[in-house]
Amino acid sequence: MNFSTQVKPISYLKSHAADIVKTLSETREPLVITQNGEAKLVVMDVQSYEEHEATLALLKVLALGNREIEKGHFRSATDVFADLDKEDAQ
C-alpha cells in the first residue's frame, strides 16, 4: 500500500461521503477504508478507475503477446513488412 494513500475508518466514509467525493475528485488519490482496523476497500474517482482498468488491459495484452512469443507463435518484422509491401503493390 502506498504510504501517501489516506486511510480512514468506515465510520468516516458513512459520515463524510459528500466530502470524500469532492476530495477524491480533486486529488485523484485513492482512499483506503478500514473496518475493525483492517483494510477492507479502496475508494477512487471514476477517471482514476478507468485509467487503472485501461492500464490493466494493456498489461494483459502484453502478457498474452509474451506467451505467444515463448510458444514460438510470431513472425519477424521483416516478413510482416514484406507482406504489407506486397499488398500495397497489388
TIGUMAR-115058 format. One record per atom (N, C-alpha, C, CB): x, z, y; atom name. Coordinates in Angstrom, 3 decimals. Glycine has a CB too. Layout:
N
(r (X; Z; Y); CA);
...
REM end
This chain:
90
(r (0.847; 0.000; -1.178); N);
(r (0.000; 0.000; 0.000); CA);
(r (0.886; 0.000; 1.232); C);
(r (-0.960; 1.216; 0.003); CB);
(r (0.511; -0.801; 2.209); N);
(r (1.232; -0.888; 3.465); CA);
(r (1.044; 0.411; 4.245); C);
(r (0.754; -2.106; 4.292); CB);
(r (2.137; 1.011; 4.709); N);
(r (2.031; 2.284; 5.392); CA);
(r (1.424; 2.174; 6.783); C);
(r (3.376; 2.910; 5.486); CB);
(r (1.347; 0.958; 7.337); N);
(r (0.699; 0.798; 8.638); CA);
(r (-0.817; 0.688; 8.489); C);
(r (1.248; -0.440; 9.358); CB);
(r (-1.298; 0.548; 7.250); N);
(r (-2.725; 0.454; 6.997); CA);
(r (-3.377; 1.803; 7.264); C);
(r (-2.999; -0.010; 5.551); CB);
(r (-4.508; 1.763; 7.945); N);
(r (-5.240; 3.003; 8.204); CA);
(r (-5.927; 3.467; 6.936); C);
(r (-6.270; 2.811; 9.334); CB);
(r (-5.956; 4.761; 6.735); N);
(r (-6.627; 5.367; 5.588); CA);
(r (-7.615; 6.390; 6.125); C);
(r (-5.601; 6.028; 4.593); CB);
(r (-8.873; 6.242; 5.713); N);
(r (-9.927; 7.148; 6.179); CA);
(r (-10.808; 7.555; 5.002); C);
(r (-10.781; 6.481; 7.296); CB);
(r (-11.406; 8.733; 5.083); N);
(r (-12.328; 9.148; 4.026); CA);
(r (-13.665; 8.412; 4.130); C);
(r (-12.557; 10.662; 4.088); CB);
(r (-14.400; 8.398; 3.048); N);
(r (-15.676; 7.685; 3.014); CA);
(r (-16.657; 8.238; 4.043); C);
(r (-16.287; 7.765; 1.619); CB);
(r (-16.553; 9.511; 4.359); N);
(r (-17.436; 10.091; 5.375); CA);
(r (-17.209; 9.435; 6.738); C);
(r (-17.211; 11.611; 5.477); CB);
(r (-15.969; 9.046; 7.024); N);
(r (-15.661; 8.346; 8.276); CA);
(r (-16.351; 6.989; 8.298); C);
(r (-14.131; 8.174; 8.449); CB);
(r (-16.323; 6.285; 7.174); N);
(r (-16.989; 4.986; 7.078); CA);
(r (-18.482; 5.135; 7.339); C);
(r (-16.750; 4.354; 5.694); CB);
(r (-19.080; 6.159; 6.761); N);
(r (-20.522; 6.372; 6.913); CA);
(r (-20.903; 6.651; 8.367); C);
(r (-20.979; 7.529; 6.024); CB);
(r (-20.091; 7.411; 9.059); N);
(r (-20.469; 7.836; 10.412); CA);
(r (-19.913; 6.958; 11.535); C);
(r (-20.015; 9.237; 10.628); CB);
(r (-18.997; 6.040; 11.218); N);
(r (-18.379; 5.219; 12.262); CA);
(r (-18.404; 3.725; 11.930); C);
(r (-16.946; 5.664; 12.485); CB);
(r (-19.411; 3.280; 11.230); N);
(r (-19.459; 1.885; 10.761); CA);
(r (-19.319; 0.881; 11.908); C);
(r (-20.770; 1.630; 10.016); CB);
(r (-20.057; 1.058; 12.980); N);
(r (-20.005; 0.111; 14.098); CA);
(r (-18.616; 0.085; 14.727); C);
(r (-21.056; 0.473; 15.158); CB);
(r (-18.000; 1.242; 14.904); N);
(r (-16.649; 1.310; 15.461); CA);
(r (-15.640; 0.633; 14.538); C);
(r (-16.244; 2.769; 15.704); CB);
(r (-15.816; 0.820; 13.242); N);
(r (-14.907; 0.216; 12.266); CA);
(r (-15.001; -1.302; 12.343); C);
(r (-15.230; 0.706; 10.833); CB);
(r (-16.210; -1.831; 12.426); N);
(r (-16.389; -3.282; 12.521); CA);
(r (-15.664; -3.815; 13.753); C);
(r (-17.895; -3.649; 12.579); CB);
(r (-15.836; -3.161; 14.873); N);
(r (-15.194; -3.595; 16.117); CA);
(r (-13.671; -3.539; 15.998); C);
(r (-15.664; -2.722; 17.295); CB);
(r (-13.155; -2.440; 15.497); N);
(r (-11.711; -2.261; 15.372); CA);
(r (-11.092; -3.272; 14.415); C);
(r (-11.400; -0.854; 14.903); CB);
(r (-11.715; -3.463; 13.264); N);
(r (-11.168; -4.397; 12.286); CA);
(r (-11.204; -5.831; 12.807); C);
(r (-11.939; -4.297; 10.971); CB);
(r (-12.245; -6.163; 13.541); N);
(r (-12.343; -7.500; 14.122); CA);
(r (-11.248; -7.739; 15.156); C);
(r (-13.715; -7.701; 14.759); CB);
(r (-10.904; -6.700; 15.890); N);
(r (-9.880; -6.826; 16.932); CA);
(r (-8.467; -6.780; 16.363); C);
(r (-10.048; -5.725; 17.962); CB);
(r (-8.209; -5.845; 15.469); N);
(r (-6.840; -5.637; 14.975); CA);
(r (-6.515; -6.486; 13.759); C);
(r (-6.630; -4.183; 14.636); CB);
(r (-7.553; -6.869; 13.001); N);
(r (-7.393; -7.628; 11.757); CA);
(r (-6.548; -6.882; 10.735); C);
(r (-6.768; -8.979; 12.046); CB);
(r (-6.457; -5.566; 10.870); N);
(r (-5.755; -4.726; 9.905); CA);
(r (-6.782; -4.120; 8.951); C);
(r (-4.926; -3.609; 10.623); CB);
(r (-6.496; -4.109; 7.659); N);
(r (-7.457; -3.535; 6.711); CA);
(r (-7.548; -2.016; 6.839); C);
(r (-7.071; -3.908; 5.283); CB);
(r (-8.622; -1.482; 6.333); N);
(r (-8.865; -0.043; 6.337); CA);
(r (-9.085; 0.393; 4.892); C);
(r (-10.096; 0.335; 7.243); CB);
(r (-8.293; 1.351; 4.445); N);
(r (-8.445; 1.888; 3.093); CA);
(r (-9.387; 3.078; 3.162); C);
(r (-7.062; 2.299; 2.476); CB);
(r (-10.392; 3.072; 2.322); N);
(r (-11.370; 4.170; 2.266); CA);
(r (-11.080; 5.004; 1.022); C);
(r (-12.850; 3.624; 2.245); CB);
(r (-11.025; 6.303; 1.236); N);
(r (-10.770; 7.210; 0.120); CA);
(r (-12.025; 7.994; -0.233); C);
(r (-9.624; 8.171; 0.457); CB);
(r (-12.079; 8.404; -1.485); N);
(r (-13.149; 9.285; -1.954); CA);
(r (-12.477; 10.341; -2.817); C);
(r (-14.274; 8.492; -2.758); CB);
(r (-12.712; 11.587; -2.461); N);
(r (-12.063; 12.710; -3.145); CA);
(r (-10.546; 12.566; -3.134); C);
(r (-12.565; 12.816; -4.587); CB);
(r (-10.013; 12.072; -2.007); N);
(r (-8.573; 11.949; -1.834); CA);
(r (-7.928; 10.766; -2.536); C);
(r (-7.935; 13.171; -2.304); CB);
(r (-8.720; 9.915; -3.168); N);
(r (-8.191; 8.765; -3.900); CA);
(r (-8.674; 7.469; -3.261); C);
(r (-8.609; 8.821; -5.385); CB);
(r (-7.769; 6.505; -3.097); N);
(r (-8.142; 5.218; -2.521); CA);
(r (-9.176; 4.544; -3.417); C);
(r (-6.897; 4.311; -2.338); CB);
(r (-10.307; 4.115; -2.826); N);
(r (-11.394; 3.520; -3.598); CA);
(r (-11.720; 2.091; -3.193); C);
(r (-12.618; 4.358; -3.465); CB);
(r (-11.545; 1.754; -1.908); N);
(r (-11.842; 0.392; -1.479); CA);
(r (-11.088; 0.056; -0.218); C);
(r (-13.334; 0.207; -1.260); CB);
(r (-11.046; -1.252; 0.048); N);
(r (-10.400; -1.756; 1.254); CA);
(r (-11.452; -2.527; 2.036); C);
(r (-9.153; -2.659; 0.917); CB);
(r (-11.527; -2.256; 3.324); N);
(r (-12.456; -2.955; 4.212); CA);
(r (-11.610; -3.819; 5.135); C);
(r (-13.370; -1.949; 5.029); CB);
(r (-12.012; -5.095; 5.261); N);
(r (-11.278; -6.004; 6.157); CA);
(r (-12.242; -6.958; 6.831); C);
(r (-10.198; -6.796; 5.383); CB);
(r (-11.782; -7.575; 7.916); N);
(r (-12.626; -8.533; 8.628); CA);
(r (-12.724; -9.823; 7.814); C);
(r (-12.063; -8.820; 10.051); CB);
(r (-13.743; -10.610; 8.095); N);
(r (-14.025; -11.817; 7.320); CA);
(r (-12.897; -12.831; 7.433); C);
(r (-15.332; -12.445; 7.779); CB);
(r (-12.354; -13.024; 8.621); N);
(r (-11.284; -14.002; 8.795); CA);
(r (-10.064; -13.644; 7.935); C);
(r (-10.881; -14.091; 10.277); CB);
(r (-9.705; -12.379; 7.918); N);
(r (-8.578; -11.938; 7.085); CA);
(r (-8.887; -12.144; 5.611); C);
(r (-8.251; -10.457; 7.353); CB);
(r (-10.115; -11.842; 5.214); N);
(r (-10.524; -12.038; 3.822); CA);
(r (-10.428; -13.507; 3.428); C);
(r (-11.955; -11.526; 3.605); CB);
(r (-10.934; -14.394; 4.283); N);
(r (-10.891; -15.828; 3.981); CA);
(r (-9.453; -16.332; 3.890); C);
(r (-11.656; -16.621; 5.048); CB);
(r (-8.583; -15.864; 4.772); N);
(r (-7.172; -16.246; 4.712); CA);
(r (-6.528; -15.735; 3.426); C);
(r (-6.415; -15.706; 5.937); CB);
(r (-6.881; -14.523; 3.051); N);
(r (-6.363; -13.928; 1.815); CA);
(r (-6.801; -14.756; 0.609); C);
(r (-6.847; -12.461; 1.666); CB);
(r (-8.056; -15.147; 0.571); N);
(r (-8.573; -15.958; -0.534); CA);
(r (-7.902; -17.327; -0.584); C);
(r (-10.088; -16.124; -0.407); CB);
(r (-7.679; -17.939; 0.571); N);
(r (-7.006; -19.234; 0.619); CA);
(r (-5.568; -19.117; 0.110); C);
(r (-7.021; -19.795; 2.052); CB);
(r (-4.896; -18.041; 0.481); N);
(r (-3.534; -17.806; 0.004); CA);
(r (-3.509; -17.646; -1.507); C);
(r (-2.935; -16.567; 0.673); CB);
(r (-4.459; -16.882; -2.041); N);
(r (-4.527; -16.706; -3.494); CA);
(r (-4.794; -18.028; -4.206); C);
(r (-5.614; -15.694; -3.855); CB);
(r (-5.653; -18.852; -3.632); N);
(r (-5.951; -20.154; -4.240); CA);
(r (-4.693; -21.021; -4.292); C);
(r (-7.067; -20.878; -3.451); CB);
(r (-3.914; -21.027; -3.217); N);
(r (-2.669; -21.797; -3.207); CA);
(r (-1.668; -21.270; -4.222); C);
(r (-2.051; -21.778; -1.821); CB);
(r (-1.587; -19.958; -4.343); N);
(r (-0.680; -19.371; -5.330); CA);
(r (-1.093; -19.741; -6.751); C);
(r (-0.640; -17.848; -5.177); CB);
(r (-2.394; -19.801; -7.003); N);
(r (-2.875; -20.208; -8.331); CA);
(r (-2.504; -21.651; -8.621); C);
(r (-4.397; -20.028; -8.435); CB);
(r (-2.640; -22.523; -7.621); N);
(r (-2.270; -23.931; -7.800); CA);
(r (-0.772; -24.037; -8.097); C);
(r (-2.637; -24.766; -6.535); CB);
(r (0.032; -23.291; -7.368); N);
(r (1.476; -23.309; -7.616); CA);
(r (1.813; -22.802; -9.015); C);
(r (2.201; -22.465; -6.569); CB);
(r (1.142; -21.740; -9.447); N);
(r (1.382; -21.198; -10.785); CA);
(r (0.995; -22.212; -11.856); C);
(r (0.599; -19.889; -10.986); CB);
(r (-0.128; -22.887; -11.660); N);
(r (-0.539; -23.923; -12.618); CA);
(r (0.480; -25.055; -12.645); C);
(r (-1.939; -24.474; -12.261); CB);
(r (0.958; -25.451; -11.494); N);
(r (1.971; -26.505; -11.422); CA);
(r (3.246; -26.104; -12.148); C);
(r (2.285; -26.838; -9.969); CB);
(r (3.675; -24.860; -11.954); N);
(r (4.871; -24.379; -12.647); CA);
(r (4.689; -24.386; -14.158); C);
(r (5.224; -22.976; -12.177); CB);
(r (3.496; -24.015; -14.626); N);
(r (3.231; -24.052; -16.070); CA);
(r (3.308; -25.467; -16.612); C);
(r (1.859; -23.455; -16.377); CB);
(r (2.758; -26.424; -15.859); N);
(r (2.810; -27.823; -16.284); CA);
(r (4.260; -28.316; -16.352); C);
(r (1.990; -28.707; -15.322); CB);
(r (5.058; -27.929; -15.376); N);
(r (6.472; -28.318; -15.383); CA);
(r (7.181; -27.717; -16.593); C);
(r (7.169; -27.869; -14.077); CB);
(r (6.911; -26.437; -16.876); N);
(r (7.526; -25.783; -18.032); CA);
(r (7.154; -26.477; -19.337); C);
(r (7.113; -24.318; -18.089); CB);
(r (5.950; -27.034; -19.408); N);
(r (5.500; -27.741; -20.607); CA);
(r (6.026; -29.175; -20.659); C);
(r (3.978; -27.747; -20.667); CB);
(r (6.682; -29.607; -19.590); N);
(r (7.205; -30.960; -19.538); CA);
(r (6.180; -31.990; -19.109); C);
(r (7.751; -31.333; -20.863); CB);
(r (5.057; -31.542; -18.566); N);
(r (3.990; -32.444; -18.116); CA);
(r (4.174; -32.777; -16.639); C);
(r (2.595; -31.809; -18.355); CB);
(r (5.123; -33.667; -16.364); N);
(r (5.351; -34.084; -14.987); CA);
(r (6.003; -35.456; -14.985); C);
(r (6.228; -33.057; -14.229); CB);
(r (5.992; -36.074; -13.815); N);
(r (6.650; -37.366; -13.619); CA);
(r (7.631; -37.227; -12.475); C);
(r (5.616; -38.501; -13.333); CB);
(r (8.673; -37.991; -12.522); N);
(r (9.652; -37.924; -11.438); CA);
(r (9.044; -38.530; -10.171); C);
(r (10.968; -38.664; -11.830); CB);
(r (9.549; -38.087; -9.049); N);
(r (9.077; -38.619; -7.769); CA);
(r (9.372; -40.115; -7.682); C);
(r (9.738; -37.867; -6.585); CB);
(r (10.483; -40.537; -8.243); N);
(r (10.839; -41.963; -8.228); CA);
(r (9.765; -42.794; -8.925); C);
(r (12.210; -42.189; -8.907); CB);
(r (9.300; -42.321; -10.083); N);
(r (8.248; -43.037; -10.821); CA);
(r (6.938; -43.069; -10.038); C);
(r (8.018; -42.383; -12.191); CB);
(r (6.603; -41.967; -9.444); N);
(r (5.350; -41.891; -8.683); CA);
(r (5.397; -42.856; -7.505); C);
(r (5.094; -40.445; -8.184); CB);
(r (6.499; -42.852; -6.754); N);
(r (6.607; -43.744; -5.594); CA);
(r (6.662; -45.207; -6.025); C);
(r (7.851; -43.394; -4.767); CB);
(r (7.283; -45.472; -7.162); N);
(r (7.324; -46.850; -7.658); CA);
(r (5.911; -47.340; -7.979); C);
(r (8.227; -46.952; -8.913); CB);
(r (5.103; -46.481; -8.612); N);
(r (3.696; -46.846; -8.907); CA);
(r (2.907; -47.056; -7.623); C);
(r (3.015; -45.751; -9.765); CB);
(r (3.137; -46.215; -6.624); N);
(r (2.437; -46.369; -5.346); CA);
(r (2.839; -47.680; -4.668); C);
(r (2.736; -45.170; -4.416); CB);
(r (4.122; -48.026; -4.746); N);
(r (4.579; -49.296; -4.168); CA);
(r (3.927; -50.478; -4.875); C);
(r (6.113; -49.410; -4.256); CB);
(r (3.763; -50.377; -6.200); N);
(r (3.095; -51.447; -6.963); CA);
(r (1.639; -51.599; -6.516); C);
(r (3.157; -51.151; -8.486); CB);
(r (0.969; -50.489; -6.317); N);
(r (-0.437; -50.543; -5.890); CA);
(r (-0.550; -51.142; -4.489); C);
(r (-1.069; -49.130; -5.917); CB);
(r (0.389; -50.800; -3.611); N);
(r (0.363; -51.368; -2.262); CA);
(r (0.607; -52.874; -2.281); C);
(r (1.408; -50.685; -1.382); CB);
(r (1.430; -53.307; -3.204); N);
(r (1.768; -54.731; -3.283); CA);
(r (0.584; -55.560; -3.794); C);
(r (2.985; -54.937; -4.197); CB);
(r (-0.328; -54.941; -4.486); N);
(r (-1.458; -55.689; -5.062); CA);
(r (-2.526; -55.948; -4.086); C);
(r (-2.036; -54.971; -6.212); CB);
REM end
